[in-house]
Amino acid sequence: QVQLVESGGGLVQPGGSLRLSCVASGNIDSTYTMSWYRQAPGKQRELVAVITRGNSNYADSVKGRFTISRDNPKNTVYLQMNSLKPEDTGVYYCKADKLLSDNTLNNYWGQGIQVTVSS
């Protein structure tokens, strides 16, 4: 049974910081690509950051402010969010995916966690 559990969200003032964590259990290992997505009210879910074994990429809107990292022995991926803006508000989701040898795509989502940036 695969589970992704996010934590670390909450309310923060503009300019503040938060660190989200996503702990993976079950058959998730370091070969999975790990991502953070977010969904603002009334908007589509969007990719925020993604990390593979050796590379990371970011949405233009968060470059220079957010950092994705992973701790493989702990099966945990993090999203450090600095200089937060009101437009960063939304539900943040952790995702794990992997293309298997038979071309089947395994993907799993966390339940999501609320991040609110407001004064």
WOGI-V493143 format. One record per helix or strand. SS is the DSSP state (hx for helix, st for strand). FROM is the first residue (numbers start at 1). LEN is the number of residues. If there is no record, write none. Layout:
SS,FROM,LEN
SS,FROM,LEN
//
This chain:
st,3,5
st,10,3
st,18,8
st,33,7
st,46,6
st,56,3
st,66,6
hx,72,3
st,76,6
hx,86,3
st,90,10
st,105,5
st,113,5
//
